[in-house]
């Protein structure tokens, strides 16, 4: 365990996903001193080189993970070898450096800190946060988002009672939290479906890049909730092509229209689930600002109100879990 003064490092925190690796050097209040964003996600690890060629044994995944780790924080650890390291995300998946446990939902998020998976290295070990698994009904899993949720709860404090936390992204998550417990969550593959439709189907061939078109996005939201939208997303997405063929939608406006259509179907489904539950929890969004703004517009369009937005939730969550696990001890009063 280390104790950090406000102006010195106390923790290295890694957000290690499928496509990228974010590293944070944090002080004794949990504030970020340095940050790095690298392309070394678990599906795109660097290859060790010798004399400009691939080294023997380059296929060794451990060596490739270690090299990515060194790129992210090796110099920080050489300067301060005693710093603890905590990580979340797909680095703990079956395809990651070490497979971390899944905790069953419903679950008290306080249990995360007691179930860290230790990755032994030649130097400082790394500790991986467990993911969550929901077994009732259709199974559902998350890795990384549980840390964001922990960060949201830590930020909100006493206000974190009955929440629905939206985590927009490649696979959007909607996480129901009550009194510190994750009670249920749903996943929508909205971001990945958008990328696949635009990059690998006939819809994308008629699209072009251009300035953002808010009206085209709003039109997509409206269509998803209109009577025509009841046919479902597999039917309505074809309108991204036919509206262009009939001159009602320009190629430059089509990407925003498709985005609005897909997000609209997601939020329409969410609104129906909330209606059936007969409850309206407090909504919180967490993620990229531009993407959260798209979701804010969709939530407003479907009558779900204006959500709060939580920033820096991953860093906050990793710091909070490191404290709870005894990896680090704050030496001064933390700042929000």
N, C-alpha and C positions, 0 to 999 in steps of 0.2 A: 504493500500500500504506500502511496506517496501523498505528501501534503504539499499543495502548491500555493505559493504566494500569488497575489493578484497579477503581478507582472512577470511571473515565470511559469513555465509549462508544468502541468500536472497530469495530463492525459493525452494520448493519441487515439482518436476515434476514426473509424473507417466505415464508410457507407459503400459496400462492395456489391454491386449488382451484376446483371447479365452483360450490359454493354459499357459500363463505366465504373470508375473507382474514384471516390471522393475521400480525401484525407483531411483531417482537422487536428491541429495542435492547439490544445485548450489550456487555459490557465486555471487557477484555483477557485475561480468563481463560475467556471463552466463557460467562459467567454472564449471565442475563437481568436487565437493569436495569428495563426497562419492557416491557409486552406489551399488545397490543390485538387484539380479535376483532371483525371487521366483517362485515356481510352481503354485501360486494361480491365475490362469486365471479364467475368469468368469464361465467356465464350470468345474472348479476343485477347488472350494472354500473350505477353512478349516471348520471343524465342531467344535463348542464350546464344551468344555469338563468340567465336574464337577466330581471330585474324580475319574478320569480315565474313566468315562462313558459319552456318549452323553448327553448334557444338555437338559433339557426341553425347547422346542421352538427352537431346533437346526435347524429345517426346515425353520425358519424365514430367508429369504434371506438377509434382511437388516443386521441382526446380523452376518451373514457369511461374507458379504462384509466388515462390520466394523472390523471383526477380521482380515481379510486379510490386510486391510488398516493399522491396528495397527502393524501387522508383518512387513509391508513395511516401515513405517515411524513414528510409534507411539513414539518411543524414541526420534527421532529428534524433534517432536513437543512438547514433554514434556520438552525438554531442551530449545526450542525456540518457545513458543506457538504462536507468532505473524507471523510466516512464512506462506505466502500464498501457496496454493496447486492447481496445475493445472494438468489435466489428459487428455489423448486421448486414442482412441481405442474402443474396444467392450464393455468397461464399460459403454459407452453411448448408447448401443443398446437396443432393446426391452427386451433382456434377461439380461441386465446389471443392475447396481445399480440404475441409473435413465436414462430414454430415452432422449437423446439430439436431437436437431433438425437436419434435413438434409437441406443443402443449395443447390439450384438448379444450375446445370451447364448449360451454362457458368457462371462463377462466379469469381469476384475479390477476391483473397485470403485475402486481407485486411479486408474483411467482417467477417472472422472467429472470430477475437478477440471481435467483438461486439455482438456475438451470443452465448456466453458461457452459459452452463446450471449449475446453482448453486445447489449443494447437501448439504442441511443443516445437520449438525451433532451436537452432544453435544459440541464438541470443534470446531476447525477450519473448516470452510466449504471447500468443494472441488469444483472446476470449471471444467466442461467437455467441450472439444472442439467439435463443431458440425462436422458431417460427410458431404459427398457430395452425391447428387443423380443426375443421368442423365436420363431424362424421354423420350427423343426423341429416336425413334427406340426401340430396346430391352432395358428395364431399366437396369441401372447399379448403384452400390453403393460402397462407401468406408467409412471406419472408421479407423482412425489412419494414413492411407497413406497421407491424406491431410496435416497432421502435418509434415510428412517427406518432402513433396513437399515444404511447407512453409520454412522448414529448408534449403533445397537445394537453394531456391531463396535467402534466407538471406545470405547464404554462398557465392553465386556467385555474388551478388550485381548487378552492371551495366552489367555484362556479361549474366544475366538471361533474355534474350529477347525471342528468338524463340527456345523452348526446347521440347524434348521428353524424359521424365524421366521414366526410367524402375525401377520397384520395385519388384525384384524377391522374391518369397516366396511361401507359401502354395497356395495362389491365387495371381499370378503375375499381376501387374498393369502396364499399359503404359499410361502415363499422358501427354497430349499435353498442353503446357503452352506458352502463348504469352503475353508479356508485363504485367506480374503479374496476368493474368487471366487463369484459367483452362478452356480450350475450349472444351475438349473432353477427354474421357479415355476409355480404353478397359481392360477387365479382362480375364485372362487365368488361369484355374484351374490346371495348370501343376503340381505343387507340390503335391496337394491332390490326383490327379489322379495317379501320380507315387507311392505314399504311398499305395493307395488302390490296384493298380495292383500288387505291390510287396507283400503286406501283405495278400491279400484276393482273389487272383486268381491263376489259374494253372501256370501262368508265374512265380510267386514267388517261387513255389515249386521246380523249377529246378535251382534256384539261390543260391549262397553261398556268404558269406562275404569274402572279401580279400582286398589286397592293391588296391588303385586307379589304373584304367587302362585307361590312356589317349587315347590310340589308339581305344579301344572299344567305348569310348565316341565319338571320331571323326568319327568312322564308323556310329554310330547312326545319327550324324548330316548329313553325306553324304546321307544316305538312305532316310531321310526325304525330301531331296531336289532332289533326283533322280527321273527318270520317274516312278519307282515303288511307290514312295511317293505320286504320284498324286491320288492314290486310297484312300488316307486319313489315318488318324491316327488309325481308327478302324480296318483297314486292316493291316497296317505295324507293329503294336505292336505284332501281332502273330509271327512275325519273331524272336522275343526274345526267343520264344520256339523252332521254327523250326531250327534256326541256331545252337542251342544247340543239338537238336536231330541228326543233320547231322554232328556234330563234328566241325562245323565252328566257334563255340563260346563256351568258357569254362563257367562253372557255376559261377566262380569268376568274369569273365568279363561281365556277363549278366547285372548286375545292372547298370554299367556305360553305356552299350549299350542302355538300355531302357531310361536312363536319357538323353542321346544324342538324341535319337529318339524323345522323347516328347518335349524337348527344341527346337530341330530342327524344328518340326512342328510349334511350337509357333513363332519362329523367321521367318520362311518361310512365315507364314501368315502376320506377321508384315511387312516384306519386300514388299509383294504384296500390302498391304494397302498403304504404302508409295509411291509405284510406281504409283498407281492409283491417289493419291493425287498430284503427280508431285512435291513434295517438300521433302527436306532433312533437317530437323531441327537438331540442335546440340543434340547429345545423351548423357545422363547422367545416370549412374547406381547408385543405392543406396540400400545397404543391406549387408548381410553377405559376407565377403571377398571371401570365397571359392565359394559360389554360384554365386557371381558377376563375378568371373573368368570364370566359365562355360558359362555364358551369353556373356562375352566378346569374347570368342572363337567362339560362335555361330554367333554373330553379324559380326565378321570378316569373317567367312566362307561364310555368305550370302551377303557379299559385302557392309555391312552397316558402315564399318569403325570402328575405335577404340573409344569407349566411354570414357568420363571422369568418375571418381568415386567420389561420395560425401560421406564422413564419418560423423558419429555422427549427422545425419540429424534430428532424432527425438528429441534429446536433444536440438539441435539448434532451431528447430521449436517451441518446448514448451516454451523455453526462449523468443523467439521473440514474440510469441502470448501473453505471460504474460506481457511483456513490453507494447505491443500495447493495452492490455486491462486495463492497469493501476494497475495491481496487484503488480507490482514491478517496481522500477526505478533504472537503473544502476547509480552507484555513480562515476564510472570512465569510461574512454574510453574502449569499448569492444575490445577484441582481437579476431582475426579470428580463 
